[in-house]
Amino acid sequence: MLSAPSASSHQNHDYVHIGQQALRTEAHTLLKAAQQLTIAFEHAVRILHTTRGRVVFTGLGKSGHICAKLASTFSSTGTPALFLHPSEALHGDFGMIQSEDVLCAIAYSGTTPEVCTVAQFAKQKGLKILTITGGGSNCLLARIADVFLDGSVEKEADPLGLAPTSSSTLALALGDALAISLIHAKNFTRESFGRLHPGGALGKSLRTAKEFMILHQELRSVTESCPFQAVLTQMSAKNYGIVPVLNHKSQLVGCITDGDLRRTLLKLEAKALQKCAEELMHPAPKAVPSETPIKKCIQIMQEFKITRLFVISADKTIQGMLQLQDII
């Protein structure tokens, strides 16, 4: 059984300083790479932007993990991508590559046999090849590639200079920089991002009122002059517990709830049934434009302790209604 390390084994190490030094080393690597970025980066972005296929990332070991992350980042920001394990590719998975695709190969040495073989096969199939490598422009992978991005580092962040740390961070950052450039090239918006992330808290926060609203055609609205009986009929036609009140331009001017009708009847006034919608309604009900983020809509409903929120256009024409229960 392994024993726990003794307290004395830690006393001569300043781990905060060690951590700070590791971060500084990797930060220095990124800053230097930013300063030395060349026109090759622009060529890479143009190839990725104009491809009619997907971006296929391939790499082995730590580079493979970086590739898998980048494939996910590209896909989530509007550029279809996948990760192809080089060993699996050489045993049949190469069949998933199409001639319209672009191959992005990552290998720090630039000589990893499996990665170089996949790149050669892709080249023969007519794919454009991009590479991120620290092996220099004369390494095998760089010579195969159409565009070579320099991923070399002065030193790794680990004290042995062996574990991929600074180099893997740089490869990841260069890949992220490509993805961010493509966001600009494709005019990828928050709405675009939201459509690709429909699940979870992130996805919901990016969705808008129009995606959750009940369309106005489904609502039973009334005009300001509608008599009590007509309001009651419209209220009963749907189980929403509320009807919007519109003027002659279909603009939202008020709303009436089923509670308003009950309270009016409970007063037992002789003229209760003679009241029109304008006398029963709440003027200026809470409403939002259709592009309002759903997160903001929820905040408004919570702030004013309401469970329904109308959706309107710029000229206040009704477009629909949100129900808190539908959103949740």
Steps between C-alpha positions, in 0.01 A plus 500: 500500500630845411539736790395863490783747439633653818461868576877542478496400133304817422673753720772595253266575211314821430215359292340838439826623348534181295145543368559865419817414312320235294229746407754767411689257278186406307384863485838601358465230236163636389613863494803412290286298259259793464786731411640258245175401328553516122294521181484121513230538765287704258548236230380236745187700585417549132533128430277415795245764407463393139491124551174333403566208731603454860817567695655167599741523793754225558773457758639240738547508877468845655465651152205268444327637808559853372355398162187357661443824690554713189259288296238570766577873502482528122172309483339712771597822323360419157781304332420126474795301632596159634791324666662211316731281706802436276543136606133425439519687168770260380275207586187604314376829643669692221184422306315773688711769328354666191690680225334834589636485856806674643744305717659676796785287637667580830828340609770686688791307349353511153616142445239287683467207257124445536418871460734545204355192327144629544609838360659330197188297431284813533730686261464221243121526536516870412444655844661825605734436793565737791746419775603633837843368588814597686722307263569792270422554133727216389343223707302236312157617615573861403620394156178305440281789612363784288527733801741459792438682828798519731424336834853495636576613855814611681432264787227292655357610832596180682844490671610198295420667169329182383125517567297683233393810690601823330486326163153352551375834631631674189345244266166543674526880489588503130202278430274727705636801309402331174150430633460861618614631162238281332233646730583840352527366145159334517326777696409241761265663754373433850180375340702261283682377809171453683357285221794262539467490881129436567559302819601603849526837667731641233264411217195639676677827583568556130147428381248780449137575579377410152622142545281443807198719435147390424423658163245779503276298268457253786400770746139617524529879501229762541460862401456787743128522430425129547215445751537288812328198345740501201800528730373205704449295182854567376644430844325163510605401148861436605644391832751782530318695771566829323396686185687792340310817418587653163413828331394533136868474391544165679724674751507371856333750733400281793415157633224334700547196724240250611551640850391842376174353376434309824570803715266712289221244538556467876429870542144420401463836334193537282709642218784244525387310192469823306869586529717486190856374466648847540339531846617154609856495369838572654654768278857472370565133585860378516632417155836440330632497142522157336883504499525543878720226653285251686718547808398867508133404458520273804661780701214737408236246600674433831547871570133586446369168637314413181478171313410635155680751282383634166727518197467799267664649193664843480164666428338318797308258277443181693705198390433253778522423869745322730392277785751436777396136525583446129849642544579306815 
